[in-house]
């Protein structure tokens, strides 16, 4: 019962809904940027990483405005970046498996990777980057 209450307290909120919307924008943004970087660098994994980093800077800005209204700061951007490390690892493993091992197209691999890890990332961002309990 207590665990269900905690789950609802974090995930049945306006914050989480807005985080999902921004995550959707970030997914499209990251996928597009990864595809675009693919024209400049020959390796899909490097293109993915460049797109991921660029998209997450934009995601920090959007989250600071709409989800966790806070002034922009270098410290918070750093904490936001650290909050995305678990997601980053998960997504890289998925791109490795789906693109490198299974031969899926790069964009499909990027989309599959972006769709996973959302709840973990939300909690990391909420509790660590923006320090909301």
N, C-alpha and C positions, 0 to 999 in steps of 0.2 A: 504493500500500500504506500509506504513512504517513498519507495523508488519510483512508483508511478506518479506520485505527486511531484517529485523532483523533475521527472521527465516532462510533465506538463508545464511546470514552472519555467523550464528553459525553452521548450519547443512549441508550445501552443501560445505563442506571443506575437505581437506586432513586430518586435525586433527580428524574430526568426523569419517571419514572412518577408520582411524587407530584405533581410540577408539573402534569402532564396532568390528574390527578384534581382538583386545586385549580383548574386552568384550566377544567375542566368545571363545577365549582361556580360559579366566577367568571362563566362564560358565562351560566349560568342566572340568577345573581344580577344581572348587568349587564343582561340582557335584561328580566328582571322589573322592575328598577328603572327602566330606560328607559321601559318601558310605563307604569309607575306615574307617573313624572314627566310623561308625556304628558297626564295628566289636569290637571296644574297649568300646563303651558306649551303653547301652541298649535303649536309647531314641532317636528317629529320630530327634526331635527338637534340642537336644543338639548336635548331630552329624552334623546337618545342620549349626548350629552356629559356631562350630569349623572349619568346612570346609570353611565357609564364611570368617572368619577372616584370616585363612591361605591363601586362594586364593587372598584376597585383598592385602595382603602384597606383593605377587608376582605381582599383577596388578599394584601396586604403582611403583615397580621396572621397569616393562615393559613400563608403561606410561612415566616415567621419562627418559627413553632411547629413545623411538620411537615417542611418540605423542607430549609431551611437554618437549623437551630436556633441562633438568635441572640437576644439581648435586644432588645426594641423600642427604637428610638431615632429621634429626629427626623432625624438625619443619614442614617440608612439608609432611612427613609421617603422622604426627598428623592432619594436615589440610586435607589431603587426606581421612583419617579415618572419620573425621567429615563430609566431603562431601558425604560420603556414608550412613550417618544416614537415610536420607529419603528413599533411596533404601532398606536399611536394614529393616526398619519398613514395607514397602510395601511387601518385600519378606517374612517376618515372618508372616504377615497376610495371604498371599497367601498359605504358607505351612500349617498354622493353618486350613484354610478353606479346601484346597484340600486334605491334608493328614488326619487331625484329624476329620473333619466334614463329608467330602465326601468319605473318604476311598480310595483315590488314592494311588498307590504305592509311597514310599518315593522318588525314583529317578524321577518319573514323576512330582511329586509335586515340587521338586527342580528345574527341567527344566522350568516348567511354571513360577515359581517365578523369576528365573533368566532372563527370556525373557521380563519382564516388568520393567518400571522405567528407561530405558536407556536414554531418552532425559533429564530428570531431573538430573540424575546422571552426565551426560556429562557436563551440565551447571554448576553444583556445583563444579565439579573437575576443569573445565576450569577457572571459575571465582574466585573461592575461594582457592583451593589447589595450583594451578599454577599461579593464579593472571593474567590471560590474558583477556583482554576486547574485 
